Amino acid sequence: METEQIYTIVEVAKATGKVKKGVNEATKALEKGIAKAVIVASDANPKEIIMHLPVLGKEKEIPVVEVPSKEELGAAAGLPVSTVAIAILDAGDAKTDLEALKE
């Protein structure tokens, strides 16, 4: 799936569903198994702050998808600042797109 499509899913999920922003919130959503998907920015600095997310996602069978830019991820999530991780709890109108993301 293309990066732009992933950002669009985040934007739609934020507008019509529910997203949690930040590494801590994404981690909690993964641990509880309530996240439908987690999006992480590959330009996170230091890398260590997001390294546990793909492992946790695999454990819980929740997709963890990487995008290149934390600035664009923050903007897609409706934030005035960048963010290195967001968890989609409810995809809202992006449900079918999110299903495609899982494959």
N, CA, C and O atoms as CSV, one atom per row, in Angstrom:
chain,resi,resn,atom,element,x,y,z
A,1,MET,N,N,0.838,-1.186,0.000
A,1,MET,CA,C,0.000,0.000,0.000
A,1,MET,C,C,0.883,1.249,0.000
A,1,MET,O,O,1.928,1.278,0.650
A,2,GLU,N,N,0.462,2.262,-0.723
A,2,GLU,CA,C,1.262,3.473,-0.827
A,2,GLU,C,C,1.166,4.338,0.430
A,2,GLU,O,O,0.160,4.324,1.140
A,3,THR,N,N,2.223,5.080,0.680
A,3,THR,CA,C,2.314,5.941,1.851
A,3,THR,C,C,1.145,6.919,1.921
A,3,THR,O,O,0.554,7.101,2.985
A,4,GLU,N,N,0.810,7.546,0.801
A,4,GLU,CA,C,-0.286,8.522,0.788
A,4,GLU,C,C,-1.601,7.894,1.217
A,4,GLU,O,O,-2.399,8.524,1.911
A,5,GLN,N,N,-1.829,6.635,0.799
A,5,GLN,CA,C,-3.055,5.930,1.180
A,5,GLN,C,C,-3.101,5.710,2.694
A,5,GLN,O,O,-4.163,5.804,3.311
A,6,ILE,N,N,-1.950,5.419,3.280
A,6,ILE,CA,C,-1.876,5.205,4.730
A,6,ILE,C,C,-2.208,6.498,5.463
A,6,ILE,O,O,-2.978,6.489,6.423
A,7,TYR,N,N,-1.622,7.624,5.010
A,7,TYR,CA,C,-1.933,8.923,5.631
A,7,TYR,C,C,-3.422,9.235,5.502
A,7,TYR,O,O,-4.023,9.777,6.428
A,8,THR,N,N,-4.018,8.895,4.359
A,8,THR,CA,C,-5.444,9.132,4.142
A,8,THR,C,C,-6.280,8.307,5.123
A,8,THR,O,O,-7.258,8.804,5.680
A,9,ILE,N,N,-5.891,7.046,5.332
A,9,ILE,CA,C,-6.594,6.199,6.302
A,9,ILE,C,C,-6.558,6.851,7.685
A,9,ILE,O,O,-7.564,6.877,8.393
A,10,VAL,N,N,-5.390,7.376,8.061
A,10,VAL,CA,C,-5.240,8.042,9.362
A,10,VAL,C,C,-6.169,9.255,9.448
A,10,VAL,O,O,-6.857,9.451,10.449
A,11,GLU,N,N,-6.181,10.067,8.382
A,11,GLU,CA,C,-7.037,11.269,8.368
A,11,GLU,C,C,-8.515,10.907,8.500
A,11,GLU,O,O,-9.241,11.520,9.282
A,12,VAL,N,N,-8.953,9.918,7.740
A,12,VAL,CA,C,-10.357,9.504,7.775
A,12,VAL,C,C,-10.702,8.882,9.126
A,12,VAL,O,O,-11.770,9.145,9.680
A,13,ALA,N,N,-9.796,8.056,9.658
A,13,ALA,CA,C,-10.023,7.429,10.966
A,13,ALA,C,C,-10.120,8.486,12.061
A,13,ALA,O,O,-10.914,8.350,12.992
A,14,LYS,N,N,-9.308,9.541,11.949
A,14,LYS,CA,C,-9.358,10.597,12.946
A,14,LYS,C,C,-10.684,11.353,12.856
A,14,LYS,O,O,-11.279,11.704,13.875
A,15,ALA,N,N,-11.136,11.598,11.635
A,15,ALA,CA,C,-12.367,12.371,11.429
A,15,ALA,C,C,-13.633,11.581,11.769
A,15,ALA,O,O,-14.587,12.138,12.310
A,16,THR,N,N,-13.640,10.281,11.451
A,16,THR,CA,C,-14.889,9.525,11.586
A,16,THR,C,C,-14.808,8.368,12.580
A,16,THR,O,O,-15.820,7.735,12.877
A,17,GLY,N,N,-13.622,8.093,13.089
A,17,GLY,CA,C,-13.451,6.973,14.018
A,17,GLY,C,C,-12.739,7.436,15.270
A,17,GLY,O,O,-13.092,8.460,15.853
A,18,LYS,N,N,-11.718,6.666,15.689
A,18,LYS,CA,C,-10.981,7.019,16.895
A,18,LYS,C,C,-9.522,6.618,16.753
A,18,LYS,O,O,-9.209,5.482,16.395
A,19,VAL,N,N,-8.631,7.565,17.038
A,19,VAL,CA,C,-7.196,7.275,17.020
A,19,VAL,C,C,-6.571,7.729,18.336
A,19,VAL,O,O,-7.031,8.681,18.967
A,20,LYS,N,N,-5.512,7.025,18.734
A,20,LYS,CA,C,-4.716,7.415,19.894
A,20,LYS,C,C,-3.365,7.846,19.353
A,20,LYS,O,O,-2.790,7.183,18.490
A,21,LYS,N,N,-2.858,8.973,19.873
A,21,LYS,CA,C,-1.623,9.529,19.342
A,21,LYS,C,C,-0.473,9.365,20.322
A,21,LYS,O,O,-0.650,9.504,21.533
A,22,GLY,N,N,0.707,9.068,19.790
A,22,GLY,CA,C,1.903,8.955,20.605
A,22,GLY,C,C,2.302,7.510,20.870
A,22,GLY,O,O,1.476,6.600,20.809
A,23,VAL,N,N,3.572,7.320,21.162
A,23,VAL,CA,C,4.129,5.987,21.392
A,23,VAL,C,C,3.476,5.321,22.599
A,23,VAL,O,O,3.117,4.145,22.536
A,24,ASN,N,N,3.316,6.063,23.703
A,24,ASN,CA,C,2.739,5.475,24.911
A,24,ASN,C,C,1.312,5.000,24.679
A,24,ASN,O,O,0.952,3.892,25.076
A,25,GLU,N,N,0.501,5.833,24.037
A,25,GLU,CA,C,-0.894,5.472,23.761
A,25,GLU,C,C,-0.966,4.289,22.793
A,25,GLU,O,O,-1.786,3.387,22.965
A,26,ALA,N,N,-0.109,4.300,21.782
A,26,ALA,CA,C,-0.079,3.203,20.804
A,26,ALA,C,C,0.333,1.897,21.486
A,26,ALA,O,O,-0.228,0.837,21.209
A,27,THR,N,N,1.314,1.987,22.374
A,27,THR,CA,C,1.782,0.802,23.115
A,27,THR,C,C,0.654,0.232,23.968
A,27,THR,O,O,0.423,-0.977,23.975
A,28,LYS,N,N,-0.055,1.119,24.695
A,28,LYS,CA,C,-1.159,0.677,25.551
A,28,LYS,C,C,-2.266,0.019,24.724
A,28,LYS,O,O,-2.811,-1.013,25.116
A,29,ALA,N,N,-2.594,0.623,23.574
A,29,ALA,CA,C,-3.646,0.078,22.712
A,29,ALA,C,C,-3.253,-1.300,22.174
A,29,ALA,O,O,-4.096,-2.189,22.049
A,30,LEU,N,N,-1.967,-1.468,21.859
A,30,LEU,CA,C,-1.482,-2.774,21.388
A,30,LEU,C,C,-1.536,-3.804,22.514
A,30,LEU,O,O,-2.008,-4.923,22.316
A,31,GLU,N,N,-1.045,-3.417,23.710
A,31,GLU,CA,C,-1.023,-4.329,24.847
A,31,GLU,C,C,-2.427,-4.802,25.213
A,31,GLU,O,O,-2.626,-5.970,25.550
A,32,LYS,N,N,-3.398,-3.893,25.146
A,32,LYS,CA,C,-4.783,-4.241,25.472
A,32,LYS,C,C,-5.465,-4.986,24.330
A,32,LYS,O,O,-6.531,-5.575,24.510
A,33,GLY,N,N,-4.839,-4.956,23.147
A,33,GLY,CA,C,-5.407,-5.633,21.985
A,33,GLY,C,C,-6.583,-4.891,21.367
A,33,GLY,O,O,-7.376,-5.484,20.636
A,34,ILE,N,N,-6.702,-3.580,21.658
A,34,ILE,CA,C,-7.840,-2.803,21.145
A,34,ILE,C,C,-7.522,-2.039,19.862
A,34,ILE,O,O,-8.424,-1.492,19.227
A,35,ALA,N,N,-6.253,-1.999,19.479
A,35,ALA,CA,C,-5.872,-1.289,18.250
A,35,ALA,C,C,-6.234,-2.137,17.041
A,35,ALA,O,O,-6.071,-3.357,17.056
A,36,LYS,N,N,-6.730,-1.478,15.990
A,36,LYS,CA,C,-6.998,-2.174,14.726
A,36,LYS,C,C,-5.722,-2.190,13.888
A,36,LYS,O,O,-5.474,-3.120,13.120
A,37,ALA,N,N,-4.913,-1.132,14.054
A,37,ALA,CA,C,-3.622,-1.021,13.367
A,37,ALA,C,C,-2.813,0.061,14.063
A,37,ALA,O,O,-3.366,0.947,14.714
A,38,VAL,N,N,-1.500,-0.023,13.917
A,38,VAL,CA,C,-0.612,1.003,14.463
A,38,VAL,C,C,0.267,1.492,13.314
A,38,VAL,O,O,0.809,0.699,12.545
A,39,ILE,N,N,0.396,2.812,13.216
A,39,ILE,CA,C,1.238,3.423,12.189
A,39,ILE,C,C,2.421,4.072,12.900
A,39,ILE,O,O,2.234,4.860,13.828
A,40,VAL,N,N,3.632,3.745,12.469
A,40,VAL,CA,C,4.836,4.331,13.068
A,40,VAL,C,C,5.649,5.055,12.000
A,40,VAL,O,O,5.638,4.677,10.828
A,41,ALA,N,N,6.349,6.092,12.423
A,41,ALA,CA,C,7.193,6.868,11.507
A,41,ALA,C,C,8.617,6.323,11.563
A,41,ALA,O,O,9.202,6.198,12.639
A,42,SER,N,N,9.162,6.001,10.401
A,42,SER,CA,C,10.507,5.420,10.359
A,42,SER,C,C,11.602,6.442,10.668
A,42,SER,O,O,12.750,6.071,10.912
A,43,ASP,N,N,11.239,7.752,10.657
A,43,ASP,CA,C,12.263,8.761,10.987
A,43,ASP,C,C,12.249,9.128,12.475
A,43,ASP,O,O,12.722,10.197,12.862
A,44,ALA,N,N,11.702,8.233,13.302
A,44,ALA,CA,C,11.709,8.438,14.760
A,44,ALA,C,C,13.151,8.515,15.236
A,44,ALA,O,O,14.018,7.782,14.760
A,45,ASN,N,N,13.391,9.403,16.172
A,45,ASN,CA,C,14.745,9.593,16.667
A,45,ASN,C,C,14.714,9.765,18.177
A,45,ASN,O,O,14.116,10.733,18.645
A,46,PRO,N,N,15.313,8.899,18.956
A,46,PRO,CA,C,16.051,7.687,18.567
A,46,PRO,C,C,15.102,6.564,18.156
A,46,PRO,O,O,13.950,6.508,18.586
A,47,LYS,N,N,15.615,5.676,17.316
A,47,LYS,CA,C,14.850,4.537,16.789
A,47,LYS,C,C,14.276,3.658,17.907
A,47,LYS,O,O,13.211,3.060,17.755
A,48,GLU,N,N,15.000,3.590,19.030
A,48,GLU,CA,C,14.623,2.710,20.143
A,48,GLU,C,C,13.211,2.958,20.659
A,48,GLU,O,O,12.579,2.047,21.193
A,49,ILE,N,N,12.705,4.192,20.504
A,49,ILE,CA,C,11.386,4.499,21.071
A,49,ILE,C,C,10.234,3.789,20.366
A,49,ILE,O,O,9.138,3.683,20.917
A,50,ILE,N,N,10.483,3.298,19.135
A,50,ILE,CA,C,9.403,2.587,18.424
A,50,ILE,C,C,9.749,1.124,18.125
A,50,ILE,O,O,8.931,0.400,17.559
A,51,MET,N,N,10.939,0.693,18.496
A,51,MET,CA,C,11.397,-0.656,18.136
A,51,MET,C,C,10.528,-1.774,18.712
A,51,MET,O,O,10.453,-2.856,18.131
A,52,HIS,N,N,9.871,-1.527,19.844
A,52,HIS,CA,C,9.052,-2.565,20.482
A,52,HIS,C,C,7.688,-2.738,19.806
A,52,HIS,O,O,7.051,-3.781,19.959
A,53,LEU,N,N,7.238,-1.724,19.062
A,53,LEU,CA,C,5.886,-1.768,18.481
A,53,LEU,C,C,5.660,-2.892,17.465
A,53,LEU,O,O,4.652,-3.592,17.564
A,54,PRO,N,N,6.564,-3.096,16.486
A,54,PRO,CA,C,6.344,-4.212,15.544
A,54,PRO,C,C,6.324,-5.580,16.241
A,54,PRO,O,O,5.564,-6.468,15.854
A,55,VAL,N,N,7.156,-5.738,17.261
A,55,VAL,CA,C,7.216,-7.002,18.011
A,55,VAL,C,C,5.893,-7.229,18.744
A,55,VAL,O,O,5.326,-8.320,18.694
A,56,LEU,N,N,5.421,-6.209,19.410
A,56,LEU,CA,C,4.151,-6.270,20.133
A,56,LEU,C,C,2.988,-6.510,19.173
A,56,LEU,O,O,2.072,-7.275,19.474
A,57,GLY,N,N,3.032,-5.852,18.019
A,57,GLY,CA,C,1.994,-6.022,17.010
A,57,GLY,C,C,1.931,-7.459,16.510
A,57,GLY,O,O,0.851,-8.016,16.313
A,58,LYS,N,N,3.104,-8.048,16.310
A,58,LYS,CA,C,3.175,-9.432,15.837
A,58,LYS,C,C,2.576,-10.380,16.878
A,58,LYS,O,O,1.824,-11.296,16.546
A,59,GLU,N,N,2.928,-10.139,18.146
A,59,GLU,CA,C,2.407,-10.935,19.264
A,59,GLU,C,C,0.879,-10.916,19.311
A,59,GLU,O,O,0.234,-11.947,19.505
A,60,LYS,N,N,0.317,-9.718,19.129
A,60,LYS,CA,C,-1.132,-9.524,19.252
A,60,LYS,C,C,-1.866,-9.694,17.914
A,60,LYS,O,O,-3.090,-9.581,17.844
A,61,GLU,N,N,-1.083,-9.970,16.845
A,61,GLU,CA,C,-1.634,-10.106,15.497
A,61,GLU,C,C,-2.362,-8.841,15.044
A,61,GLU,O,O,-3.442,-8.897,14.456
A,62,ILE,N,N,-1.739,-7.703,15.335
A,62,ILE,CA,C,-2.242,-6.389,14.917
A,62,ILE,C,C,-1.203,-5.797,13.970
A,62,ILE,O,O,-0.022,-5.746,14.313
A,63,PRO,N,N,-1.622,-5.344,12.775
A,63,PRO,CA,C,-0.630,-4.813,11.828
A,63,PRO,C,C,0.029,-3.523,12.321
A,63,PRO,O,O,-0.635,-2.615,12.822
A,64,VAL,N,N,1.348,-3.471,12.163
A,64,VAL,CA,C,2.113,-2.265,12.458
A,64,VAL,C,C,2.756,-1.848,11.144
A,64,VAL,O,O,3.569,-2.577,10.574
A,65,VAL,N,N,2.375,-0.654,10.670
A,65,VAL,CA,C,2.796,-0.189,9.358
A,65,VAL,C,C,3.714,1.019,9.514
A,65,VAL,O,O,3.480,1.891,10.350
A,66,GLU,N,N,4.767,1.052,8.689
A,66,GLU,CA,C,5.720,2.148,8.753
A,66,GLU,C,C,5.465,3.171,7.655
A,66,GLU,O,O,5.190,2.822,6.507
A,67,VAL,N,N,5.563,4.451,8.036
A,67,VAL,CA,C,5.521,5.549,7.068
A,67,VAL,C,C,6.822,6.335,7.232
A,67,VAL,O,O,7.444,6.274,8.292
A,68,PRO,N,N,7.240,7.064,6.208
A,68,PRO,CA,C,8.554,7.717,6.286
A,68,PRO,C,C,8.634,8.972,7.155
A,68,PRO,O,O,9.718,9.300,7.637
A,69,SER,N,N,7.525,9.686,7.372
A,69,SER,CA,C,7.635,11.006,8.000
A,69,SER,C,C,6.767,11.202,9.236
A,69,SER,O,O,5.549,11.034,9.189
A,70,LYS,N,N,7.419,11.564,10.351
A,70,LYS,CA,C,6.666,11.840,11.584
A,70,LYS,C,C,5.884,13.150,11.459
A,70,LYS,O,O,4.827,13.303,12.071
A,71,GLU,N,N,6.404,14.094,10.667
A,71,GLU,CA,C,5.685,15.361,10.452
A,71,GLU,C,C,4.365,15.103,9.731
A,71,GLU,O,O,3.317,15.604,10.136
A,72,GLU,N,N,4.430,14.310,8.650
A,72,GLU,CA,C,3.223,14.011,7.887
A,72,GLU,C,C,2.255,13.153,8.686
A,72,GLU,O,O,1.040,13.306,8.553
A,73,LEU,N,N,2.775,12.254,9.512
A,73,LEU,CA,C,1.920,11.417,10.355
A,73,LEU,C,C,1.175,12.287,11.374
A,73,LEU,O,O,-0.020,12.102,11.605
A,74,GLY,N,N,1.892,13.228,11.974
A,74,GLY,CA,C,1.264,14.166,12.913
A,74,GLY,C,C,0.181,14.991,12.242
A,74,GLY,O,O,-0.897,15.188,12.802
A,75,ALA,N,N,0.471,15.473,11.042
A,75,ALA,CA,C,-0.495,16.281,10.287
A,75,ALA,C,C,-1.728,15.450,9.942
A,75,ALA,O,O,-2.856,15.929,10.061
A,76,ALA,N,N,-1.513,14.204,9.514
A,76,ALA,CA,C,-2.632,13.325,9.162
A,76,ALA,C,C,-3.514,13.033,10.378
A,76,ALA,O,O,-4.725,12.851,10.254
A,77,ALA,N,N,-2.883,12.991,11.554
A,77,ALA,CA,C,-3.614,12.723,12.792
A,77,ALA,C,C,-4.231,13.996,13.375
A,77,ALA,O,O,-4.824,13.972,14.453
A,78,GLY,N,N,-4.083,15.110,12.644
A,78,GLY,CA,C,-4.678,16.372,13.081
A,78,GLY,C,C,-3.917,17.074,14.181
A,78,GLY,O,O,-4.489,17.859,14.937
A,79,LEU,N,N,-2.639,16.797,14.274
A,79,LEU,CA,C,-1.814,17.411,15.323
A,79,LEU,C,C,-0.997,18.583,14.773
A,79,LEU,O,O,-0.578,18.556,13.616
A,80,PRO,N,N,-0.770,19.612,15.599
A,80,PRO,CA,C,0.075,20.719,15.164
A,80,PRO,C,C,1.576,20.372,15.251
A,80,PRO,O,O,2.426,21.147,14.813
A,81,VAL,N,N,1.882,19.197,15.822
A,81,VAL,CA,C,3.271,18.743,15.972
A,81,VAL,C,C,3.421,17.370,15.337
A,81,VAL,O,O,2.431,16.722,14.994
A,82,SER,N,N,4.665,16.932,15.183
A,82,SER,CA,C,4.894,15.602,14.614
A,82,SER,C,C,4.643,14.532,15.671
A,82,SER,O,O,4.683,14.812,16.869
A,83,THR,N,N,4.385,13.308,15.221
A,83,THR,CA,C,4.234,12.172,16.134
A,83,THR,C,C,4.860,10.949,15.478
A,83,THR,O,O,4.785,10.787,14.260
A,84,VAL,N,N,5.478,10.086,16.286
A,84,VAL,CA,C,6.151,8.916,15.719
A,84,VAL,C,C,5.263,7.678,15.712
A,84,VAL,O,O,5.617,6.668,15.103
A,85,ALA,N,N,4.100,7.744,16.390
A,85,ALA,CA,C,3.206,6.583,16.390
A,85,ALA,C,C,1.766,6.991,16.650
A,85,ALA,O,O,1.492,7.902,17.431
A,86,ILE,N,N,0.851,6.299,15.980
A,86,ILE,CA,C,-0.570,6.448,16.289
A,86,ILE,C,C,-1.215,5.065,16.206
A,86,ILE,O,O,-0.797,4.207,15.428
A,87,ALA,N,N,-2.235,4.878,17.023
A,87,ALA,CA,C,-2.993,3.624,16.997
A,87,ALA,C,C,-4.393,3.949,16.500
A,87,ALA,O,O,-5.023,4.894,16.974
A,88,ILE,N,N,-4.875,3.169,15.551
A,88,ILE,CA,C,-6.243,3.333,15.077
A,88,ILE,C,C,-7.112,2.362,15.877
A,88,ILE,O,O,-6.965,1.146,15.759
A,89,LEU,N,N,-8.022,2.912,16.694
A,89,LEU,CA,C,-8.910,2.081,17.502
A,89,LEU,C,C,-10.202,1.792,16.753
A,89,LEU,O,O,-10.757,0.696,16.834
A,90,ASP,N,N,-10.672,2.802,16.018
A,90,ASP,CA,C,-11.880,2.657,15.215
A,90,ASP,C,C,-11.610,3.362,13.894
A,90,ASP,O,O,-11.368,4.568,13.863
A,91,ALA,N,N,-11.653,2.606,12.807
A,91,ALA,CA,C,-11.313,3.170,11.496
A,91,ALA,C,C,-12.408,4.067,10.935
A,91,ALA,O,O,-12.155,4.829,10.002
A,92,GLY,N,N,-13.624,3.993,11.483
A,92,GLY,CA,C,-14.719,4.812,10.968
A,92,GLY,C,C,-14.964,4.515,9.504
A,92,GLY,O,O,-15.101,3.354,9.119
A,93,ASP,N,N,-15.019,5.555,8.682
A,93,ASP,CA,C,-15.271,5.405,7.246
A,93,ASP,C,C,-14.099,4.774,6.491
A,93,ASP,O,O,-14.242,4.431,5.318
A,94,ALA,N,N,-12.950,4.616,7.141
A,94,ALA,CA,C,-11.768,4.030,6.492
A,94,ALA,C,C,-11.675,2.525,6.731
A,94,ALA,O,O,-10.635,1.919,6.473
A,95,LYS,N,N,-12.756,1.921,7.221
A,95,LYS,CA,C,-12.758,0.497,7.573
A,95,LYS,C,C,-12.317,-0.411,6.427
A,95,LYS,O,O,-11.488,-1.298,6.631
A,96,THR,N,N,-12.857,-0.203,5.225
A,96,THR,CA,C,-12.485,-1.066,4.087
A,96,THR,C,C,-11.026,-0.854,3.684
A,96,THR,O,O,-10.332,-1.800,3.313
A,97,ASP,N,N,-10.565,0.410,3.762
A,97,ASP,CA,C,-9.158,0.689,3.450
A,97,ASP,C,C,-8.234,0.027,4.472
A,97,ASP,O,O,-7.166,-0.479,4.128
A,98,LEU,N,N,-8.667,0.042,5.737
A,98,LEU,CA,C,-7.873,-0.564,6.799
A,98,LEU,C,C,-7.781,-2.084,6.606
A,98,LEU,O,O,-6.731,-2.676,6.858
A,99,GLU,N,N,-8.864,-2.712,6.164
A,99,GLU,CA,C,-8.850,-4.145,5.869
A,99,GLU,C,C,-7.816,-4.447,4.794
A,99,GLU,O,O,-7.087,-5.435,4.886
A,100,ALA,N,N,-7.754,-3.591,3.769
A,100,ALA,CA,C,-6.778,-3.768,2.685
A,100,ALA,C,C,-5.349,-3.628,3.222
A,100,ALA,O,O,-4.428,-4.295,2.750
A,101,LEU,N,N,-5.184,-2.756,4.211
A,101,LEU,CA,C,-3.876,-2.524,4.835
A,101,LEU,C,C,-3.390,-3.776,5.557
A,101,LEU,O,O,-2.188,-4.044,5.590
A,102,LYS,N,N,-4.301,-4.536,6.130
A,102,LYS,CA,C,-3.944,-5.735,6.899
A,102,LYS,C,C,-3.409,-6.868,6.020
A,102,LYS,O,O,-2.758,-7.789,6.514
A,103,GLU,N,N,-3.687,-6.795,4.715
A,103,GLU,CA,C,-3.262,-7.888,3.820
A,103,GLU,C,C,-1.893,-7.697,3.241
A,103,GLU,O,O,-1.422,-8.540,2.478
